[in-house]
Amino acid sequence: MRCWTVLFFAGLVISGSAQWVSVGPDGGNVQALAVDPQNPDRLLAISYTYPDTPQVYFSSDRGASWQVQGRFDQISASALEFDPFVRDRVYALAGSGYVLISTDCGASWRMGTLPGLNNTLKPDPHHAGRILVGGYDVVNGNYLPVVQISTDYGATWTRVIVDSTANNRPVQGITFDPAVRDVVWAGCVAGRIYRSGDGGFSWEPRYTGVAPLAAVYRIAVSPGNSELLLAGTSAGIYRTTDGGFQWTPVGLSRTRIVVFPGTDTSRAYAVSYDTVLFTERVFVSSDTGVTWNPAEPGMVLAKSGGLIVDPQVRDLAYIYCNRGVFRSTDAGAHWSERHTGMRFAHISTISVSPTDSSRVYLEFYENGVYRSDDGGTSWERCPEFLDCGNICGIGVAPGAGADILYALEGKG
């Protein structure tokens, strides 16, 4: 199965072959997104286009427009990071856990020397050349949490066992203290949180108060207070004000992402499961994570995704998900499409209105139904009407006087 965008017949060339012009729609499943900390105008994104290898997209205008930069060497990406010191140097984790490195801003990639079993990757913002990768490794038959450390931009790696007694507790997230050199935090499965004061070469437990069965996905350190941290876990958000010696639950349900923006010491963002809407959405705190409210009207993330904040502009954040890239300039309350130029999604079916040939309907795989009233020049996503979101057929009833649509979804 290959991925397609809609192509409209634009005319004939002299040889008699057809000339086709892509008309979109823009967007699709974006698996990884990164903002260049040296220049936040520059963004990089990796799509998901199985079974083809993903395309890499580059933006030089904070996502207003995108251009194809190259191809990613693996089927999917699970992490993407700009090097904070070297321009155009980028690191990524493949879905299989392998580390890939690019020195030309994603145009080409080489496989790192590090093997798989990795879940998270972070360059050190304080030490040039230092990168930490977290996951697990098999040691004497035990699956132990490990951190792989490179101090030479990924050329060589040193394996560090975080806790030799923590079997089946892989590292899920790594976070550097934005203000204090060499302080690193690691979150693991089964309620484990660890702190390192020497750049990751030794670790101590700091998880008292965290639910013992909670998977710790992400840790956020306040840019204004290194003793104040938030942890996003499968049991909700936990907060500490004493550097992790005691954690307290502060609400919400399963939270994959939690982050403090560097431009506001009181605000925090989270991507959590909404138990009313039964989907993920963005939540915002204005009191350093004590209380949380859904960003209204906000945006839901029906099938996973991620959130990153701009390192320089207050209240500016990005979401990437199965629908593309979206940007908010008001702390998550409103989101606008930010994926012009991204055209890689699979379209399974398309139908034209029998009453108006300029009205077209199509199914954007794992995204929804889109409608165009101008022959494909512009597209609008239709409201959700099916839980599955994977429609394999659309039909428009003839002779009804108005468009009556029938849809066959994947569940039958």
TORKOL-4160 file (C-alpha; in steps of 0.2 Angstrom, whole numbers, padded with zeros to 4 digits, m for minus):
412
<pt num="1" X="0000" Y="0000" Z="0000"/>
<pt num="2" X="0007" Y="0017" Z="m0005"/>
<pt num="3" X="0002" Y="0034" Z="0000"/>
<pt num="4" X="m0007" Y="0046" Z="m0011"/>
<pt num="5" X="m0013" Y="0064" Z="m0012"/>
<pt num="6" X="m0027" Y="0069" Z="m0024"/>
<pt num="7" X="m0021" Y="0073" Z="m0042"/>
<pt num="8" X="m0031" Y="0082" Z="m0054"/>
<pt num="9" X="m0029" Y="0081" Z="m0073"/>
<pt num="10" X="m0022" Y="0097" Z="m0079"/>
<pt num="11" X="m0020" Y="0095" Z="m0097"/>
<pt num="12" X="m0010" Y="0085" Z="m0110"/>
<pt num="13" X="0009" Y="0087" Z="m0114"/>
<pt num="14" X="0015" Y="0086" Z="m0132"/>
<pt num="15" X="0020" Y="0068" Z="m0130"/>
<pt num="16" X="0002" Y="0063" Z="m0126"/>
<pt num="17" X="0005" Y="0059" Z="m0108"/>
<pt num="18" X="m0005" Y="0066" Z="m0094"/>
<pt num="19" X="0001" Y="0080" Z="m0083"/>
<pt num="20" X="m0006" Y="0080" Z="m0065"/>
<pt num="21" X="m0005" Y="0093" Z="m0051"/>
<pt num="22" X="m0007" Y="0089" Z="m0033"/>
<pt num="23" X="m0021" Y="0098" Z="m0025"/>
<pt num="24" X="m0020" Y="0090" Z="m0007"/>
<pt num="25" X="m0027" Y="0090" Z="0005"/>
<pt num="26" X="m0012" Y="0095" Z="0017"/>
<pt num="27" X="m0008" Y="0086" Z="0033"/>
<pt num="28" X="m0007" Y="0068" Z="0038"/>
<pt num="29" X="0001" Y="0057" Z="0052"/>
<pt num="30" X="0016" Y="0067" Z="0059"/>
<pt num="31" X="0025" Y="0056" Z="0071"/>
<pt num="32" X="0039" Y="0067" Z="0076"/>
<pt num="33" X="0042" Y="0086" Z="0077"/>
<pt num="34" X="0056" Y="0097" Z="0083"/>
<pt num="35" X="0060" Y="0115" Z="0085"/>
<pt num="36" X="0078" Y="0121" Z="0083"/>
<pt num="37" X="0083" Y="0129" Z="0100"/>
<pt num="38" X="0096" Y="0140" Z="0091"/>
<pt num="39" X="0083" Y="0147" Z="0079"/>
<pt num="40" X="0064" Y="0143" Z="0083"/>
<pt num="41" X="0059" Y="0148" Z="0065"/>
<pt num="42" X="0066" Y="0131" Z="0060"/>
<pt num="43" X="0056" Y="0116" Z="0062"/>
<pt num="44" X="0058" Y="0098" Z="0057"/>
<pt num="45" X="0045" Y="0085" Z="0055"/>
<pt num="46" X="0044" Y="0066" Z="0051"/>
<pt num="47" X="0028" Y="0059" Z="0043"/>
<pt num="48" X="0022" Y="0041" Z="0044"/>
<pt num="49" X="0019" Y="0033" Z="0027"/>
<pt num="50" X="0020" Y="0014" Z="0029"/>
<pt num="51" X="0026" Y="0004" Z="0020"/>
<pt num="52" X="0036" Y="0018" Z="0012"/>
<pt num="53" X="0050" Y="0026" Z="0022"/>
<pt num="54" X="0043" Y="0042" Z="0030"/>
<pt num="55" X="0047" Y="0059" Z="0022"/>
<pt num="56" X="0056" Y="0072" Z="0032"/>
<pt num="57" X="0049" Y="0090" Z="0031"/>
<pt num="58" X="0057" Y="0106" Z="0034"/>
<pt num="59" X="0050" Y="0123" Z="0039"/>
<pt num="60" X="0059" Y="0140" Z="0040"/>
<pt num="61" X="0044" Y="0150" Z="0045"/>
<pt num="62" X="0038" Y="0142" Z="0061"/>
<pt num="63" X="0027" Y="0130" Z="0052"/>
<pt num="64" X="0018" Y="0142" Z="0040"/>
<pt num="65" X="0025" Y="0132" Z="0025"/>
<pt num="66" X="0034" Y="0115" Z="0023"/>
<pt num="67" X="0045" Y="0108" Z="0010"/>
<pt num="68" X="0051" Y="0090" Z="0008"/>
<pt num="69" X="0069" Y="0088" Z="0015"/>
<pt num="70" X="0072" Y="0070" Z="0012"/>
<pt num="71" X="0068" Y="0053" Z="0018"/>
<pt num="72" X="0070" Y="0045" Z="0035"/>
<pt num="73" X="0079" Y="0028" Z="0034"/>
<pt num="74" X="0068" Y="0018" Z="0045"/>
<pt num="75" X="0049" Y="0014" Z="0044"/>
<pt num="76" X="0044" Y="0026" Z="0058"/>
<pt num="77" X="0052" Y="0039" Z="0071"/>
<pt num="78" X="0048" Y="0039" Z="0089"/>
<pt num="79" X="0059" Y="0054" Z="0094"/>
<pt num="80" X="0067" Y="0069" Z="0085"/>
<pt num="81" X="0079" Y="0082" Z="0092"/>
<pt num="82" X="0090" Y="0096" Z="0085"/>
<pt num="83" X="0107" Y="0097" Z="0092"/>
<pt num="84" X="0108" Y="0113" Z="0104"/>
<pt num="85" X="0126" Y="0118" Z="0098"/>
<pt num="86" X="0129" Y="0112" Z="0080"/>
<pt num="87" X="0118" Y="0119" Z="0066"/>
<pt num="88" X="0109" Y="0106" Z="0055"/>
<pt num="89" X="0114" Y="0092" Z="0066"/>
<pt num="90" X="0099" Y="0081" Z="0071"/>
<pt num="91" X="0096" Y="0066" Z="0081"/>
<pt num="92" X="0081" Y="0053" Z="0079"/>
<pt num="93" X="0075" Y="0037" Z="0086"/>
<pt num="94" X="0067" Y="0025" Z="0075"/>
<pt num="95" X="0052" Y="0015" Z="0080"/>
<pt num="96" X="0063" Y="0000" Z="0082"/>
<pt num="97" X="0074" Y="0010" Z="0094"/>
<pt num="98" X="0089" Y="0013" Z="0084"/>
<pt num="99" X="0098" Y="0030" Z="0084"/>
<pt num="100" X="0100" Y="0040" Z="0068"/>
<pt num="101" X="0110" Y="0055" Z="0065"/>
<pt num="102" X="0109" Y="0069" Z="0052"/>
<pt num="103" X="0121" Y="0082" Z="0049"/>
<pt num="104" X="0111" Y="0091" Z="0035"/>
<pt num="105" X="0095" Y="0095" Z="0044"/>
<pt num="106" X="0087" Y="0078" Z="0039"/>
<pt num="107" X="0091" Y="0077" Z="0021"/>
<pt num="108" X="0101" Y="0061" Z="0024"/>
<pt num="109" X="0104" Y="0050" Z="0039"/>
<pt num="110" X="0116" Y="0037" Z="0046"/>
<pt num="111" X="0113" Y="0024" Z="0058"/>
<pt num="112" X="0122" Y="0026" Z="0075"/>
<pt num="113" X="0132" Y="0013" Z="0083"/>
<pt num="114" X="0120" Y="0011" Z="0097"/>
<pt num="115" X="0108" Y="m0005" Z="0097"/>
<pt num="116" X="0090" Y="m0005" Z="0100"/>
<pt num="117" X="0079" Y="m0006" Z="0115"/>
<pt num="118" X="0078" Y="0013" Z="0117"/>
<pt num="119" X="0062" Y="0023" Z="0121"/>
<pt num="120" X="0069" Y="0041" Z="0123"/>
<pt num="121" X="0083" Y="0053" Z="0117"/>
<pt num="122" X="0089" Y="0070" Z="0123"/>
<pt num="123" X="0104" Y="0081" Z="0119"/>
<pt num="124" X="0112" Y="0089" Z="0134"/>
<pt num="125" X="0108" Y="0108" Z="0133"/>
<pt num="126" X="0123" Y="0112" Z="0144"/>
<pt num="127" X="0137" Y="0101" Z="0137"/>
<pt num="128" X="0141" Y="0101" Z="0118"/>
<pt num="129" X="0142" Y="0083" Z="0111"/>
<pt num="130" X="0133" Y="0075" Z="0126"/>
<pt num="131" X="0117" Y="0064" Z="0121"/>
<pt num="132" X="0107" Y="0053" Z="0133"/>
<pt num="133" X="0096" Y="0038" Z="0126"/>
<pt num="134" X="0085" Y="0029" Z="0138"/>
<pt num="135" X="0077" Y="0012" Z="0137"/>
<pt num="136" X="0082" Y="m0005" Z="0144"/>
<pt num="137" X="0095" Y="m0019" Z="0141"/>
<pt num="138" X="0095" Y="m0038" Z="0146"/>
<pt num="139" X="0108" Y="m0041" Z="0160"/>
<pt num="140" X="0109" Y="m0059" Z="0166"/>
<pt num="141" X="0092" Y="m0062" Z="0160"/>
<pt num="142" X="0084" Y="m0046" Z="0168"/>
<pt num="143" X="0077" Y="m0032" Z="0159"/>
<pt num="144" X="0085" Y="m0017" Z="0167"/>
<pt num="145" X="0083" Y="0001" Z="0165"/>
<pt num="146" X="0098" Y="0009" Z="0156"/>
<pt num="147" X="0104" Y="0025" Z="0150"/>
<pt num="148" X="0116" Y="0026" Z="0135"/>
<pt num="149" X="0128" Y="0041" Z="0136"/>
<pt num="150" X="0138" Y="0049" Z="0122"/>
<pt num="151" X="0150" Y="0063" Z="0124"/>
<pt num="152" X="0156" Y="0064" Z="0106"/>
<pt num="153" X="0140" Y="0068" Z="0096"/>
<pt num="154" X="0135" Y="0050" Z="0095"/>
<pt num="155" X="0151" Y="0042" Z="0089"/>
<pt num="156" X="0153" Y="0031" Z="0104"/>
<pt num="157" X="0142" Y="0026" Z="0119"/>
<pt num="158" X="0143" Y="0021" Z="0137"/>
<pt num="159" X="0130" Y="0010" Z="0145"/>
<pt num="160" X="0124" Y="0015" Z="0162"/>
<pt num="161" X="0112" Y="0004" Z="0172"/>
<pt num="162" X="0100" Y="0015" Z="0181"/>
<pt num="163" X="0095" Y="0003" Z="0195"/>
<pt num="164" X="0101" Y="m0015" Z="0195"/>
<pt num="165" X="0086" Y="m0020" Z="0206"/>
<pt num="166" X="0073" Y="m0013" Z="0194"/>
<pt num="167" X="0068" Y="m0028" Z="0183"/>
<pt num="168" X="0056" Y="m0024" Z="0169"/>
<pt num="169" X="0056" Y="m0006" Z="0173"/>
<pt num="170" X="0063" Y="0002" Z="0157"/>
<pt num="171" X="0067" Y="0021" Z="0155"/>
<pt num="172" X="0052" Y="0030" Z="0147"/>
<pt num="173" X="0058" Y="0048" Z="0148"/>
<pt num="174" X="0073" Y="0059" Z="0150"/>
<pt num="175" X="0074" Y="0077" Z="0155"/>
<pt num="176" X="0088" Y="0089" Z="0158"/>
<pt num="177" X="0087" Y="0103" Z="0171"/>
<pt num="178" X="0086" Y="0118" Z="0161"/>
<pt num="179" X="0096" Y="0129" Z="0173"/>
<pt num="180" X="0108" Y="0117" Z="0182"/>
<pt num="181" X="0122" Y="0108" Z="0173"/>
<pt num="182" X="0123" Y="0089" Z="0175"/>
<pt num="183" X="0106" Y="0087" Z="0183"/>
<pt num="184" X="0096" Y="0074" Z="0174"/>
<pt num="185" X="0079" Y="0065" Z="0178"/>
<pt num="186" X="0073" Y="0048" Z="0171"/>
<pt num="187" X="0056" Y="0041" Z="0172"/>
<pt num="188" X="0053" Y="0023" Z="0171"/>
<pt num="189" X="0039" Y="0010" Z="0172"/>
<pt num="190" X="0031" Y="0005" Z="0188"/>
<pt num="191" X="0032" Y="0022" Z="0197"/>
<pt num="192" X="0051" Y="0024" Z="0196"/>
<pt num="193" X="0059" Y="0041" Z="0195"/>
<pt num="194" X="0078" Y="0044" Z="0196"/>
<pt num="195" X="0089" Y="0059" Z="0198"/>
<pt num="196" X="0107" Y="0061" Z="0192"/>
<pt num="197" X="0119" Y="0074" Z="0197"/>
<pt num="198" X="0133" Y="0070" Z="0186"/>
<pt num="199" X="0126" Y="0070" Z="0168"/>
<pt num="200" X="0118" Y="0052" Z="0169"/>
<pt num="201" X="0133" Y="0042" Z="0175"/>
<pt num="202" X="0125" Y="0038" Z="0192"/>
<pt num="203" X="0107" Y="0038" Z="0198"/>
<pt num="204" X="0097" Y="0039" Z="0214"/>
<pt num="205" X="0079" Y="0035" Z="0217"/>
<pt num="206" X="0067" Y="0049" Z="0219"/>
<pt num="207" X="0049" Y="0042" Z="0218"/>
<pt num="208" X="0042" Y="0042" Z="0235"/>
<pt num="209" X="0023" Y="0045" Z="0233"/>
<pt num="210" X="0021" Y="0039" Z="0215"/>
<pt num="211" X="0009" Y="0025" Z="0212"/>
<pt num="212" X="0019" Y="0009" Z="0211"/>
<pt num="213" X="0011" Y="0003" Z="0195"/>
<pt num="214" X="0011" Y="0020" Z="0186"/>
<pt num="215" X="0022" Y="0021" Z="0170"/>
<pt num="216" X="0031" Y="0038" Z="0171"/>
<pt num="217" X="0031" Y="0045" Z="0153"/>
<pt num="218" X="0038" Y="0062" Z="0155"/>
<pt num="219" X="0046" Y="0073" Z="0168"/>
<pt num="220" X="0046" Y="0092" Z="0168"/>
<pt num="221" X="0058" Y="0104" Z="0178"/>
<pt num="222" X="0052" Y="0121" Z="0181"/>
<pt num="223" X="0064" Y="0134" Z="0173"/>
<pt num="224" X="0062" Y="0145" Z="0188"/>
<pt num="225" X="0064" Y="0132" Z="0202"/>
<pt num="226" X="0074" Y="0116" Z="0200"/>
<pt num="227" X="0065" Y="0109" Z="0216"/>
<pt num="228" X="0048" Y="0110" Z="0207"/>
<pt num="229" X="0045" Y="0096" Z="0195"/>
<pt num="230" X="0030" Y="0088" Z="0187"/>
<pt num="231" X="0028" Y="0070" Z="0181"/>
<pt num="232" X="0016" Y="0064" Z="0168"/>
<pt num="233" X="0011" Y="0046" Z="0172"/>
<pt num="234" X="m0002" Y="0033" Z="0167"/>
<pt num="235" X="m0010" Y="0037" Z="0184"/>
<pt num="236" X="m0011" Y="0056" Z="0181"/>
<pt num="237" X="0001" Y="0070" Z="0185"/>
<pt num="238" X="0012" Y="0071" Z="0201"/>
<pt num="239" X="0021" Y="0086" Z="0208"/>
<pt num="240" X="0035" Y="0089" Z="0219"/>
<pt num="241" X="0042" Y="0105" Z="0227"/>
<pt num="242" X="0057" Y="0097" Z="0236"/>
<pt num="243" X="0067" Y="0090" Z="0221"/>
<pt num="244" X="0058" Y="0073" Z="0220"/>
<pt num="245" X="0059" Y="0067" Z="0238"/>
<pt num="246" X="0040" Y="0068" Z="0240"/>
<pt num="247" X="0028" Y="0067" Z="0226"/>
<pt num="248" X="0009" Y="0072" Z="0227"/>
<pt num="249" X="m0004" Y="0068" Z="0214"/>
<pt num="250" X="m0013" Y="0084" Z="0207"/>
<pt num="251" X="m0026" Y="0077" Z="0196"/>
<pt num="252" X="m0030" Y="0072" Z="0178"/>
<pt num="253" X="m0030" Y="0055" Z="0171"/>
<pt num="254" X="m0017" Y="0046" Z="0160"/>
<pt num="255" X="m0004" Y="0060" Z="0155"/>
<pt num="256" X="0009" Y="0056" Z="0142"/>
<pt num="257" X="0016" Y="0073" Z="0140"/>
<pt num="258" X="0019" Y="0087" Z="0153"/>
<pt num="259" X="0030" Y="0102" Z="0150"/>
<pt num="260" X="0035" Y="0119" Z="0157"/>
<pt num="261" X="0038" Y="0133" Z="0144"/>
<pt num="262" X="0054" Y="0142" Z="0147"/>
<pt num="263" X="0045" Y="0159" Z="0144"/>
<pt num="264" X="0033" Y="0158" Z="0159"/>
<pt num="265" X="0037" Y="0150" Z="0176"/>
<pt num="266" X="0019" Y="0149" Z="0181"/>
<pt num="267" X="0012" Y="0140" Z="0166"/>
<pt num="268" X="0012" Y="0122" Z="0162"/>
<pt num="269" X="0005" Y="0111" Z="0148"/>
<pt num="270" X="m0001" Y="0093" Z="0148"/>
<pt num="271" X="m0008" Y="0080" Z="0136"/>
<pt num="272" X="m0020" Y="0069" Z="0146"/>
<pt num="273" X="m0034" Y="0058" Z="0143"/>
<pt num="274" X="m0051" Y="0067" Z="0145"/>
<pt num="275" X="m0063" Y="0055" Z="0155"/>
<pt num="276" X="m0078" Y="0065" Z="0148"/>
<pt num="277" X="m0074" Y="0065" Z="0130"/>
<pt num="278" X="m0065" Y="0049" Z="0130"/>
<pt num="279" X="m0050" Y="0055" Z="0121"/>
<pt num="280" X="m0034" Y="0065" Z="0124"/>
<pt num="281" X="m0033" Y="0084" Z="0124"/>
<pt num="282" X="m0022" Y="0098" Z="0130"/>
<pt num="283" X="m0024" Y="0104" Z="0148"/>
<pt num="284" X="m0016" Y="0120" Z="0155"/>
<pt num="285" X="m0011" Y="0125" Z="0172"/>
<pt num="286" X="m0007" Y="0143" Z="0177"/>
<pt num="287" X="m0001" Y="0140" Z="0195"/>
<pt num="288" X="0014" Y="0129" Z="0192"/>
<pt num="289" X="0004" Y="0113" Z="0190"/>
<pt num="290" X="m0006" Y="0114" Z="0206"/>
<pt num="291" X="m0023" Y="0114" Z="0197"/>
<pt num="292" X="m0027" Y="0110" Z="0179"/>
<pt num="293" X="m0041" Y="0115" Z="0166"/>
<pt num="294" X="m0044" Y="0109" Z="0148"/>
<pt num="295" X="m0039" Y="0122" Z="0135"/>
<pt num="296" X="m0055" Y="0129" Z="0128"/>
<pt num="297" X="m0061" Y="0126" Z="0115"/>
<pt num="298" X="m0044" Y="0117" Z="0113"/>
<pt num="299" X="m0041" Y="0102" Z="0102"/>
<pt num="300" X="m0043" Y="0083" Z="0105"/>
<pt num="301" X="m0029" Y="0071" Z="0099"/>
<pt num="302" X="m0040" Y="0056" Z="0094"/>
<pt num="303" X="m0025" Y="0045" Z="0090"/>
<pt num="304" X="m0010" Y="0050" Z="0100"/>
<pt num="305" X="0002" Y="0064" Z="0095"/>
<pt num="306" X="0014" Y="0076" Z="0104"/>
<pt num="307" X="0015" Y="0094" Z="0110"/>
<pt num="308" X="0031" Y="0105" Z="0111"/>
<pt num="309" X="0032" Y="0123" Z="0116"/>
<pt num="310" X="0042" Y="0137" Z="0107"/>
<pt num="311" X="0058" Y="0141" Z="0117"/>
<pt num="312" X="0056" Y="0160" Z="0114"/>
<pt num="313" X="0038" Y="0165" Z="0111"/>
<pt num="314" X="0026" Y="0165" Z="0126"/>
<pt num="315" X="0010" Y="0155" Z="0124"/>
<pt num="316" X="0016" Y="0148" Z="0107"/>
<pt num="317" X="0015" Y="0129" Z="0106"/>
<pt num="318" X="0013" Y="0115" Z="0093"/>
<pt num="319" X="0004" Y="0099" Z="0092"/>
<pt num="320" X="0008" Y="0085" Z="0080"/>
<pt num="321" X="m0004" Y="0071" Z="0077"/>
<pt num="322" X="m0012" Y="0060" Z="0064"/>
<pt num="323" X="m0020" Y="0075" Z="0056"/>
<pt num="324" X="m0004" Y="0085" Z="0054"/>
<pt num="325" X="0004" Y="0100" Z="0063"/>
<pt num="326" X="m0006" Y="0113" Z="0073"/>
<pt num="327" X="0000" Y="0129" Z="0081"/>
<pt num="328" X="m0008" Y="0139" Z="0096"/>
<pt num="329" X="m0003" Y="0157" Z="0100"/>
<pt num="330" X="m0014" Y="0158" Z="0115"/>
<pt num="331" X="m0008" Y="0144" Z="0127"/>
<pt num="332" X="m0018" Y="0130" Z="0119"/>
<pt num="333" X="m0035" Y="0138" Z="0118"/>
<pt num="334" X="m0036" Y="0139" Z="0099"/>
<pt num="335" X="m0026" Y="0129" Z="0086"/>
<pt num="336" X="m0024" Y="0133" Z="0068"/>
<pt num="337" X="m0017" Y="0121" Z="0054"/>
<pt num="338" X="0001" Y="0122" Z="0051"/>
<pt num="339" X="0005" Y="0109" Z="0038"/>
<pt num="340" X="0004" Y="0118" Z="0021"/>
<pt num="341" X="0015" Y="0109" Z="0009"/>
<pt num="342" X="0013" Y="0092" Z="0019"/>
<pt num="343" X="0005" Y="0080" Z="0006"/>
<pt num="344" X="0008" Y="0062" Z="0010"/>
<pt num="345" X="m0007" Y="0054" Z="0017"/>
<pt num="346" X="m0016" Y="0039" Z="0010"/>
<pt num="347" X="m0033" Y="0042" Z="0003"/>
<pt num="348" X="m0043" Y="0026" Z="0002"/>
<pt num="349" X="m0059" Y="0033" Z="m0007"/>
<pt num="350" X="m0066" Y="0048" Z="m0016"/>
<pt num="351" X="m0083" Y="0053" Z="m0023"/>
<pt num="352" X="m0090" Y="0067" Z="m0033"/>
<pt num="353" X="m0107" Y="0075" Z="m0030"/>
<pt num="354" X="m0119" Y="0070" Z="m0044"/>
<pt num="355" X="m0127" Y="0088" Z="m0042"/>
<pt num="356" X="m0112" Y="0098" Z="m0042"/>
<pt num="357" X="m0096" Y="0092" Z="m0050"/>
<pt num="358" X="m0085" Y="0104" Z="m0040"/>
<pt num="359" X="m0090" Y="0096" Z="m0024"/>
<pt num="360" X="m0079" Y="0082" Z="m0019"/>
<pt num="361" X="m0078" Y="0070" Z="m0004"/>
<pt num="362" X="m0063" Y="0060" Z="0001"/>
<pt num="363" X="m0057" Y="0049" Z="0016"/>
<pt num="364" X="m0041" Y="0054" Z="0023"/>
<pt num="365" X="m0034" Y="0038" Z="0031"/>
<pt num="366" X="m0035" Y="0038" Z="0050"/>
<pt num="367" X="m0040" Y="0057" Z="0049"/>
<pt num="368" X="m0057" Y="0059" Z="0043"/>
<pt num="369" X="m0068" Y="0064" Z="0029"/>
<pt num="370" X="m0064" Y="0080" Z="0019"/>
<pt num="371" X="m0075" Y="0090" Z="0007"/>
<pt num="372" X="m0070" Y="0102" Z="m0006"/>
<pt num="373" X="m0083" Y="0114" Z="m0014"/>
<pt num="374" X="m0071" Y="0121" Z="m0028"/>
<pt num="375" X="m0064" Y="0106" Z="m0037"/>
<pt num="376" X="m0050" Y="0102" Z="m0025"/>
<pt num="377" X="m0043" Y="0120" Z="m0023"/>
<pt num="378" X="m0047" Y="0120" Z="m0005"/>
<pt num="379" X="m0052" Y="0107" Z="0008"/>
<pt num="380" X="m0062" Y="0107" Z="0024"/>
<pt num="381" X="m0063" Y="0093" Z="0037"/>
<pt num="382" X="m0080" Y="0087" Z="0040"/>
<pt num="383" X="m0087" Y="0084" Z="0058"/>
<pt num="384" X="m0083" Y="0067" Z="0066"/>
<pt num="385" X="m0097" Y="0055" Z="0064"/>
<pt num="386" X="m0089" Y="0038" Z="0066"/>
<pt num="387" X="m0078" Y="0031" Z="0080"/>
<pt num="388" X="m0067" Y="0021" Z="0069"/>
<pt num="389" X="m0061" Y="0035" Z="0057"/>
<pt num="390" X="m0056" Y="0022" Z="0044"/>
<pt num="391" X="m0068" Y="0023" Z="0030"/>
<pt num="392" X="m0066" Y="0012" Z="0015"/>
<pt num="393" X="m0080" Y="0018" Z="0004"/>
<pt num="394" X="m0090" Y="0034" Z="0002"/>
<pt num="395" X="m0106" Y="0035" Z="m0009"/>
<pt num="396" X="m0117" Y="0050" Z="m0014"/>
<pt num="397" X="m0135" Y="0046" Z="m0016"/>
<pt num="398" X="m0141" Y="0052" Z="m0034"/>
<pt num="399" X="m0157" Y="0061" Z="m0037"/>
<pt num="400" X="m0159" Y="0067" Z="m0019"/>
<pt num="401" X="m0158" Y="0085" Z="m0023"/>
<pt num="402" X="m0145" Y="0087" Z="m0009"/>
<pt num="403" X="m0129" Y="0077" Z="m0005"/>
<pt num="404" X="m0134" Y="0062" Z="0005"/>
<pt num="405" X="m0118" Y="0052" Z="0010"/>
<pt num="406" X="m0116" Y="0034" Z="0013"/>
<pt num="407" X="m0100" Y="0028" Z="0021"/>
<pt num="408" X="m0093" Y="0011" Z="0024"/>
<pt num="409" X="m0081" Y="0010" Z="0039"/>
<pt num="410" X="m0068" Y="m0002" Z="0043"/>
<pt num="411" X="m0078" Y="m0011" Z="0056"/>
<pt num="412" X="m0092" Y="m0015" Z="0043"/>
